[in-house]
Amino acid sequence: MAETVRIDRLGASGDGVVEGGGRPVFVPDALPGEDVAVERSGERGRVLGRGAPSPDRIEPFCPYYGHCGGCVAQHVGPALYGEWKRAKVAGALSQAGLSGPVEPLLRAGGEGRRRLTFPAREGAAGIRVGFMARRSHELVEIDRCPISVPGLRDAAGVARALASRLRISRKPLDIAITSTLGGLDVDLRGSGPLPDGLRQSLIAEGGRLGLARLSRHGELLAEFRRPAVRMARAEVVPPAGGFLQATEAGEAALAAAIGAAASGAGPMADQFSGSGPFSLRLAAEAEIHAVESDAQALLALDRAARATPGLRRVTTEARDLFRRPLLPTEIERFDAIVLDPPRAGAEAQMRQLILSSCPAVIMASCDPGTFARDAAILAAGGFTVERVLPVDQFEWSAHVEIVGVFRRPAARRRRR
């Protein structure tokens, strides 16, 4: 049964939210102030019609928008969009009992995403490659993602060609493709064991497609050209299937904010360092100790640091910081701690940091909730919040990155 509702606000996932009636109703592709005819199903509303559009509504540029689940906000104009993402960060901090200004959203999509993961499925009509529909297991077939860099223009076709070689496995398959200086770097995920004949077939197809590297679950199958990416002055070859910031511009924006906060500091620890997007920049000014659980990522960082002239000393340590965070006695030698934890945050490390005399903590985060939790631990331990910068690396999605700068007032620092 249809009913007309007025949208009150934009929700965390990009849906329009109706607050009245006892419990909220979430309506996709609806903006605050719009009167929308919907059909309700539980807490979801399906749009049947719309009155006058909001002045904040813009025309989506992607032909797959509304079907593919990757983007949720291409219909949102710039003013509302920026405030929506900034408010996600401010709201999380408020819920954690923290106050203070959150800066305007810094747009950092640049040329677009440099890595994409394509689900590939076999159906009656053959191999289909694309992205999953929102809140669904339905695959939306695509030819090209318009928010990706030019180097990924043919990525969907590459994924389709490789998936076709794996038809005999009949298993769900995800194909991660990264644009590198040497060409496309491809990691196959979910293919199951590869008999020797199939392995050779995939390698031959990778050569025909002109790939830089082909791997399966991080296991190297073939390297045709050097799959390097640039991190400031350094060229890094990340491990096969390894983590990389989604956009080059986003990485640079995060690194610039971290570098500005660390300016003038002496030795620093870069925790959850990955292959070195921050370490390799910070090492231009100070000695860096990079800590990361992925030994292959650290090897890539170490090789890049040694090959890049003009950097200060960079040391590495393979360590699970969730189980074995740096202890206060280990932290004492650093002027600042830089962290870029995964979505789960760095609670264990924060509880050790507040027991140390560390004067500065600079944290990048991809999750407002765990960022706020970790920030509250630092605040309770005597740190003040100096800066909170939302960074929009994942444009048009519901995700937002954050850089937070925390300092201990001089009067509360312990003597070294």
Residue pairs with C-beta under 8 A, 6 or more apart in sequence:
1 39
1 40
2 37
2 38
2 39
2 48
3 37
3 38
3 40
4 35
4 36
4 37
4 38
4 51
5 18
5 20
5 25
5 27
5 35
5 36
5 38
5 45
6 18
6 33
6 34
6 35
6 36
7 16
7 17
7 18
7 27
7 30
7 31
7 32
7 33
7 34
7 36
8 16
8 17
8 18
8 19
8 20
8 32
9 16
9 17
9 19
9 32
10 16
10 17
10 31
10 32
10 76
10 80
10 84
11 17
11 24
11 26
12 88
12 398
13 26
13 72
13 398
14 28
14 72
14 73
14 76
14 84
14 398
15 26
15 27
15 28
15 30
15 72
16 26
16 27
16 28
16 29
16 30
16 31
16 32
16 34
16 36
17 24
17 25
17 26
17 27
18 24
18 25
18 27
18 45
23 43
24 43
25 38
25 40
25 43
25 44
25 45
26 43
26 44
26 45
27 36
27 38
27 44
27 45
27 46
27 47
28 47
28 72
28 134
29 47
29 66
29 75
30 36
30 45
30 47
30 50
31 53
31 54
31 56
31 57
31 75
31 76
31 80
32 54
32 56
32 80
33 54
34 50
34 51
34 52
34 53
34 54
34 57
35 50
35 51
35 52
36 45
36 47
36 49
36 50
36 51
37 47
37 48
37 49
37 50
38 45
38 46
38 47
38 48
39 45
39 46
39 48
54 80
55 77
56 76
56 77
56 79
56 80
57 75
57 76
57 77
58 74
58 75
58 76
58 77
59 75
60 66
60 71
60 74
60 75
61 74
61 146
62 68
62 71
62 74
62 145
62 146
62 147
64 130
64 131
64 140
64 142
65 71
65 74
65 75
67 133
67 140
68 130
68 131
68 132
68 133
68 134
68 140
68 142
69 131
69 132
69 133
69 134
69 135
69 136
69 140
70 131
70 145
70 147
70 396
70 397
71 147
71 396
71 397
72 134
72 396
72 397
72 398
73 81
73 84
73 396
73 397
73 398
74 396
76 84
81 105
82 104
82 105
82 107
83 105
85 105
85 390
85 392
85 400
86 102
86 103
86 104
86 105
86 390
88 368
88 390
88 400
89 102
89 368
89 371
89 388
89 390
89 400
89 402
90 102
91 368
92 368
92 369
92 371
92 372
93 99
93 100
93 102
93 368
93 372
93 375
93 388
95 372
96 372
96 373
96 375
96 376
97 376
98 372
98 375
98 376
98 379
98 385
100 385
100 388
101 388
102 388
102 390
103 387
103 388
103 389
103 390
104 390
105 390
105 391
105 392
105 400
106 253
106 389
106 390
106 391
106 392
107 392
107 395
108 247
108 249
108 250
108 252
108 253
108 254
108 391
108 392
108 393
108 401
109 147
109 247
109 249
109 250
109 392
109 393
109 394
109 395
110 247
110 248
110 249
110 250
110 252
111 149
111 150
111 247
111 248
111 249
112 146
112 147
112 148
112 149
112 152
112 247
113 145
113 147
113 148
113 149
113 152
113 246
113 247
114 148
114 149
114 151
114 152
114 178
114 179
114 229
114 244
114 246
114 247
114 248
115 176
115 177
115 178
115 179
115 244
115 246
116 145
116 148
116 152
116 155
116 176
116 177
117 174
117 175
117 176
117 177
117 189
118 129
118 130
118 131
118 155
118 156
118 159
118 174
118 175
118 176
118 177
119 129
119 130
119 131
119 132
119 139
119 172
119 173
119 174
120 127
120 128
120 129
120 159
120 160
120 163
120 173
120 174
120 175
121 127
121 128
121 139
121 172
121 173
122 128
122 163
122 167
122 170
126 164
127 160
127 163
127 164
127 167
128 139
128 141
129 141
129 142
129 156
129 159
129 160
129 163
129 175
130 139
130 140
130 141
130 142
130 156
131 139
131 140
131 142
131 145
132 138
132 139
132 140
133 139
133 140
142 156
143 156
143 157
144 152
144 153
144 154
144 155
144 156
145 152
145 155
145 156
147 395
147 396
148 155
148 179
149 179
149 247
149 248
151 179
151 180
151 183
151 184
152 177
152 179
152 184
155 177
155 179
155 184
158 177
158 184
158 186
158 209
158 211
159 175
159 177
159 186
161 205
161 209
162 175
162 186
162 188
162 202
162 205
162 206
162 209
162 214
163 173
163 175
165 198
165 201
165 202
165 205
166 173
166 188
166 191
166 198
166 202
168 198
169 191
169 192
169 198
171 190
171 191
171 192
172 190
173 188
173 189
173 190
173 191
174 188
174 189
174 190
175 186
175 187
175 188
175 189
176 186
176 187
176 189
176 241
177 184
177 185
177 186
178 184
178 185
178 186
178 227
178 229
178 238
178 244
179 185
180 212
180 213
180 227
180 228
180 229
181 226
181 227
181 228
181 229
181 230
181 235
182 212
182 213
182 224
182 225
182 226
182 227
182 228
183 210
183 211
183 212
183 224
183 225
183 227
184 209
184 210
184 211
184 212
185 211
185 212
185 213
185 227
185 240
186 206
186 211
186 213
186 214
186 215
187 215
187 216
187 217
187 218
187 240
187 241
188 202
188 214
188 215
188 216
188 217
189 216
189 217
189 241
191 216
194 202
194 216
199 221
202 214
202 221
203 214
203 221
203 222
206 214
206 221
206 222
206 224
207 222
207 224
210 224
211 222
211 224
212 223
212 224
212 225
212 226
212 227
213 220
213 222
213 223
213 224
213 225
213 227
213 240
214 220
214 221
214 222
214 223
214 224
215 221
215 240
215 241
217 241
218 239
218 240
218 241
218 242
218 296
219 240
220 240
226 237
227 237
227 238
228 235
228 236
228 237
229 235
229 236
229 237
229 238
229 244
229 248
230 236
230 248
231 251
231 275
231 276
231 277
231 280
231 281
231 304
232 255
232 280
232 281
232 284
233 280
233 284
233 308
233 310
234 276
234 280
234 304
234 305
234 307
234 308
234 311
235 304
235 307
235 308
236 275
236 276
236 280
236 300
236 301
236 303
236 304
237 300
237 303
237 304
238 244
238 274
238 275
238 297
238 300
239 275
239 294
239 296
239 297
239 299
239 300
242 274
242 275
242 294
242 296
242 297
242 300
243 274
243 275
243 294
243 297
244 274
244 275
245 251
245 254
245 277
245 393
246 393
246 394
247 393
249 393
250 391
250 392
250 393
250 394
250 401
251 277
251 393
253 391
253 393
254 277
254 278
254 340
254 364
254 391
254 393
254 401
254 403
255 277
255 278
255 281
257 387
257 389
257 391
257 403
257 405
258 278
258 281
258 282
258 338
258 362
258 364
258 403
259 281
259 282
259 285
261 336
261 360
261 362
261 386
261 387
261 403
261 405
262 268
262 282
262 285
262 286
262 336
262 338
262 360
262 362
263 285
265 286
265 335
265 336
265 360
266 286
266 287
266 334
266 335
267 286
267 287
267 288
267 289
267 333
267 334
267 335
268 282
268 286
268 287
268 288
268 289
268 334
268 335
268 336
268 337
268 338
269 288
269 289
269 290
269 291
269 326
269 331
269 334
269 336
269 337
269 338
270 276
270 278
270 279
270 282
270 288
270 289
270 290
270 291
270 338
270 339
270 340
271 291
271 292
271 321
271 326
271 337
271 338
271 339
271 340
271 341
271 346
271 349
272 291
272 292
272 321
272 339
272 340
272 341
272 342
272 346
273 279
273 290
273 291
273 292
273 297
273 298
273 301
273 316
273 340
274 292
274 294
274 297
274 301
274 340
275 297
275 300
275 301
275 304
276 290
276 297
276 300
276 301
276 304
276 305
276 314
278 338
278 340
278 364
279 288
279 290
279 301
279 305
279 314
280 301
280 304
280 305
280 308
280 311
280 314
282 288
282 338
283 305
283 311
283 312
283 313
283 314
284 310
284 311
284 312
285 312
286 312
286 335
287 312
287 313
287 314
287 315
288 312
288 313
288 314
288 315
289 314
289 315
289 316
289 317
289 334
290 298
290 301
290 314
290 315
290 316
290 317
291 316
291 317
291 319
291 321
291 326
292 298
292 301
292 316
292 317
292 318
292 319
293 318
293 319
293 320
293 321
294 318
295 318
298 316
298 317
298 318
301 314
301 316
302 314
302 316
305 311
305 314
321 341
321 346
321 348
321 349
322 344
322 348
323 348
325 346
325 348
325 349
325 351
325 352
326 337
326 349
326 352
327 352
328 352
328 355
328 356
328 357
331 337
331 352
331 353
331 356
331 357
331 358
332 356
332 357
332 358
332 416
334 358
335 359
335 360
336 358
336 359
336 360
336 361
336 362
337 353
337 358
337 360
337 361
337 362
338 362
338 363
338 364
339 346
339 349
339 361
339 362
339 363
339 364
340 363
340 364
340 365
341 349
341 363
341 365
341 370
341 374
342 366
343 366
343 367
343 370
344 367
344 370
345 365
345 367
345 370
345 371
345 373
345 374
346 363
346 374
347 370
347 373
347 374
347 377
350 374
350 377
350 378
350 381
351 377
353 361
353 378
353 381
354 377
354 378
354 380
354 381
354 382
354 383
355 381
356 414
357 408
357 413
357 414
357 415
357 416
358 408
359 407
359 408
359 410
359 413
360 405
360 406
360 407
360 408
361 378
361 383
361 405
361 406
361 407
362 403
362 404
362 405
362 406
363 371
363 374
363 375
363 402
363 403
363 404
363 406
364 401
364 402
364 403
365 371
365 374
365 401
365 402
365 403
365 404
366 399
366 401
366 402
368 400
368 402
371 402
371 404
375 385
375 404
375 406
378 406
379 385
379 406
382 408
382 409
382 412
383 406
383 407
383 408
384 406
384 407
384 408
384 409
385 404
385 405
385 406
386 405
386 406
386 407
387 403
387 404
387 405
388 402
388 403
388 404
388 405
389 402
389 403
389 404
390 400
390 401
390 402
391 400
391 401
391 402
391 403
392 400
392 401
393 399
393 401
394 400
394 401
